Amino acid sequence: MKNRIIIFASIILLLTGCAHRTASTGNGMFPDYSDVTIPCNIAPLNFRIAGAGKISVTVKGSAGEYKFTGRKGLVKFPVGKWHAMLESEKGNTLSVNVEYNGKADAFTWTVIPDPIDKYMSYRLIEPAYEVWSGIQVEQRDMESFRTVLLGDNRNAELCCMNCHTSNRNGTSFMHLRGAKGGTILNRNGKLLKLNTRTDKTGNTVYGDISADGRYGVFTTADITFAIHSRVDMKMEVYDKRSDLVVLDFDNLTVTDSPATSGDEFQETFPCFSADGRTIFFCRAAHHNQPDSISDMHYDIAVVEFDPETGKMGDKVITIVPAGEKFSFSHLKASPDGQWLMVTAAQYGTFPVWHKESELWLIDLQTGNIETLPKVNAYGADTYHSWSSNSRWVVFASKRDDLVYGRPYIAYISPDGTAGKPFLLPQKDPDRYVTTLKSFNLPELYAIPEIYNARETAAMYSKVKTEQVQYKP
Amino acid sequence: MGRKNRVEDYCFAAGVVILSWIMLFADAPYRLDFKEQISIFLLDADRFSWYLSNPAVVSSIAGDWLTQFYTSRFMGPTLSVILFAAIIIGLTGFFRKAEPKRPDCLVLMTFPVLLEGYFITFPNYPVSSTVGLAISVWAAVGLASLKDSKLSFLIYGLSVPVMFVIVGAHAFTMTLLLAFLKRKDGIGHMLAIAIGVVIMIICGRLYNLTLLQTFLWPVWPGYINPHKALILLMPWLVLAVMILALFYERVMDARWMRTLYPLIIIFGTSVSGAFKNDELERTVKIGTLAYRNEWKEVKEMASSFKYKGNFYKNYYWNVCNAREGRLADELLRGGWGRSSDILFLSTTKGDPYFSMMYFTDALLEIGDVSQATDCALLAQTVMPGHYSTRMLRRLAEIAVVAGDYGVADKYLNILLRTRNHRKWAQELMDDIAKDKIPEQYLKWRSRTASNDHFFHQGDIRSSLSIIASESPYNRVAVDYLLCSYLLDKNVNTFVSLYDRYYLNSLDRIVRVPELYQEALLVNVDSRESLMETVQKYNLSEKVVNKFMNLMEIRSKDSNPHTVLSQDAMGTYWEYIMLTRFNNADQK
C-alpha cells in the first residue's frame, strides 16, 4: 500500500489552489435541493419555499411524469410514491418544475443507482462544546424519517457522549465519559464496556475500525480548548499531547509504537486503509499551544500495520506534507481502497470552528488531490464518513449559519467527480431552522445498531468496566 | 354543615385565591416574568418533536404557551391564580364524586394551592407543572364519574400511561386520587397505586428518564434544589387533604373551629411571607431591568440594594458606572472585595446560569464579544430546557456586533416565530437589510479586538489585557482592568498598567479618577518619592493634601482603625488598610 500512495510533489502546488464558494439557497427554497445528485434510496427531499402558498411540483423523468403538491410553502412528498419514482428513474436525470405564487423554478435531480447506506448516526449537541447538558446520539433511517435514540446523556449523569463510530463487520463503539463511563463496544451484538486507559497508554478518543472489525486504531489525546479574541473566530480546540494506539477487540489488548508515540510529534485522526495493512494519520511537530497553535500544521502520514500480530510498524512516512498554509484532519479511507478523504484547514487539529476548512479527496492510486470546489462552501465542512459502497459521503457543514453543523451528503463518482451536496432531508425542513443543536459527527453504516439509549444508560450505570491490557 | 359555614368556606377559598394573586403581584412579578426569559414557545418541527420525545406533552405545550403572557405584571399572577382556582374547584369536585354525602371542604382544598403558589415563585419552576396538576385533578374528576367498576378499573390502568404522556409526573397525583376513590374496594386502592407506580416507572424508562426525573417531570431535577423533595410531596399532600376532608364535617361543626379561621388565614399569610424570597426577586429584577435597557433603574436599585453581599448588585453597580465612564469614580461606593466577587461574575460549569446570562452585559460593554458569545451559549446550554428567548436575543445582538449577519439571521428567524419578540426581531432584520446597524452595536463593535490572541474560558483578565492592549482608548476595558487590580490590592501591577494606558495617553483626554490618584500614592514612602510621584502623574492638590494629612496622623498612630481621618474615609487607602479578603464583601 505504501508504495502505491506515493504522492507527487506537484500536489503541493495543487494545495494552494483551493477556493471557497458560498452556499446558495436558490429562490427561497430551503434546503437548496436544486441540481443535486441523489442516491436512489434517499428519503423524500421535502422542502419549503419562503412566502409561498400552494406549491405544485412536476417531476419529469425517462420513465414518466410525477406530480406532487405542497401547501403553506411546504412540500412533503409521500414516502411510497417518492421511492417508487426513484426506483423507476435510477440512473436518470429528472427535470423538476416548481410552481408557486405565479412563479416557476426549474432544476434537476440526478438519481444515482448506487444506494447510500441505510443508516446514519449523529450526535445532537449545543455548539458550546465545553459544557454538555443534553447530548443525544441518534440513528437515522436514510430511506425514511425514522430515528432511534442510541444514547441520551440525561440518564447517564449528563456525561459527555462522544462519537458513535460506525459498525464494520458488526463492530462499533461509542465513548461515554463521566465517573461510570467507558468505551461501549458492540461486537456482533455483544456489548462490552471497556476502560481503554492503561498505565502506559491514555484514554482513547478519535478512532477507526478495521474492515474485518477486529482492530480499532485510536488517538490518545489530552484535549482542551481556548477562546480566540477575534470576534470572527470562535473557539480553538487542541491537543496538549496525542499519540496513537491499536486495540485488539478479540483479546482486549492495547498496543502502541515508538513511531507514533512520544513528545516530539503529535499524532491524531488515524484510520485504516481498506486492506487493513496501513494506518493513515495526521502528524505535526509539537509546539506550545495555544500560543503557537497557528504553527501546528498536521501532515498526512502512514505507518504499516500487521493484522496478524496487531502491531504498528516502526517507520512513519509523510505522504502529504501540509506546508505552512494547511493542516489536515479527519482522515477517512474509502472502503474500496481508492480514496482518502481529509479535512483541510489553515492550522490546528479541530477544524469544526475553522470557517475555512473544507474537504479534499486524495486518489490513493495516483496521488492526485481533488479540492472538491463543488462540495465545499464557506463555513466549515468537516467530519465526513463514507458509505460502504464508497459512492457517498456525509459530512457536517456549518455553511448555512456558521454556528450549527448540519449533515450534507455528496456523491463521489468512480473517477472522483463530486456531485453538488444536499442537506439530509427532514420530514419538516424547519427542524434545521429552529434547532439549537448541531448535527455533529455524522457516520454512515449499513447494519443497524443493536442497542438503544436505554441499553446505553444501563451500560453506563450498571455494567462493570472491563480493563484493556497493555501489550508491549 | 350549616349554610353559614358553607358561605364562610367559599369566602375562605376565594380569599386564598385573591391573597395568592396579591402576593404574586406584589412579591414575585419579576420571578414570574423571568420564566418567559428562560423558555420559548414554538410549535415547529424540532420543538414539537422535542415535546413528543418527553412526557407531559400537553401540559408542557400549554404551560409554555401560557408562559409567554407572564411578561405582563398583571397577567402572570392572573393566569397563575386561574390555574390555582381550577385546582381547588377540581379537588372539590373530585371529593364530591368520591364522597357525595359529605359536605364540601374548600378550606382544605386550598392547601395544595398554597404550596403550588410557593413553587411557582421559583424562576426555574415551569408553569407546565402547575398546568399538569390542574389537568390531573380534573382527569381524576372525570374518572370518578365512571359507574361500571370493572370497566373503570380497566380505564384507570390505561389512564396512568396516557396521563403520564399528557402531564408527566402529576399522573401520580391522579393515581393517588383514584386510590382514595377506591379505598373501600378492598385491596383495589393499593392495587391502583401499585399499578400506577409501576406503569409510571415503565413509562419513565421508555422516555429514558431516571426515577427522580419520572416523578418530577416537567420539573428539571437539577434546577430546583433543595425543593425537589417538597415537589415530590405534592401528590401525597393532595391525598392527605382528601383524607382530612373525611373528618372535616365533624371538625367544622365544632364552635372552636370558627374561631380558628382567622388564625388559619394569619398562619397562611405568614407562611406565604416566609416563602417570600425577597433577595431572589431583587436579583431577578435587577437583571431583568438590565435586559430591558432600563439602566437608570438598574443603578438606583444597585445603590439601594439591601442585601449588601449580593454579587449581582455589586456587579450591576459597576456595569452602570462603566456605561457612564465612571467605573473608577464610583468603584468604592459599591461592594468591597476581590474583583472576582465585585466586578466580574464566575461563569464556569456549575455556576448559576444567572451569572452567565448577566455577565454578557459587562462583556459587551468591554467589547469582549468572544467571551460574551461563550457566556450566552453556555447560559442557554446549562439552563432548564436549553431554550431562552433572552439568550437568543443576546446571541443575535452579539452576532450583529461581530458582523456575523448569517448567524444573527439564525437566531432572529427563531425569534420571529415567537409572540413577544417578533417585532424586535423583524426590526433588527430590517436594520441589517438596510445596513443601518443600531448605534449601540456599532459602539460595542468598535471596542472589540482585531488581532487574534488566545485566552481560556472565564479568564477575564487575560481577555481584558488583550482588548486594552489593542485599543488603549477603550476606556471601559482599561478601567475594568485597572480596577480589578486595585480591588485585589495588586498596586504594583496597577501602577505599571496605569503607566501604560493612562500616563500621557488617556490622562490627556479624560479626567483621572481620584481612586487612581490615591492608588498611585500607596507606595510612596518618603517626601522625595512623594514629590516625584506628584510631578510624574500630575496629581491633584486635593488628593495630595488628603494623603499628607493621612501620613501625618499615621506617623503618630499606627492603628489602621484610628488613623483614618474623616476625609480619608471611602478612599483607596481605607480600602487597602481595612479590607480583609476572607470577608470579601464586607467593609
Interface residues (C-beta under 8 A of the other chain):
Chain A: E126 P127 A128 E130 V131 W132 S133 G134 L149 D152 R154 N155 L158 F225 A226 I227 H228 S229 R230 V231 D232 M233 K234 M235 E236 P290 D291 I293 G379 D400 D401 L402 V403 Y404 Q426 K427 D428 P429 D430 R431 Y432 V433 T434 T435 L436 A453 R454 A457
Chain B: L42 D44 A45 D46 R47 S49 R205 L206 N208 L209 T210 Q213 G222 K349 V369 S370 Q371 T373 D374 L377 L378 Q380 T381 V382 H386 Y387 V401 A402 G403 D404 G406 V407 D409 K410 N413 I414 R417 R445 T448 A449 S450 N451 D452 H453 F454 F455 H456 Q457 S463 I466 I467 E470
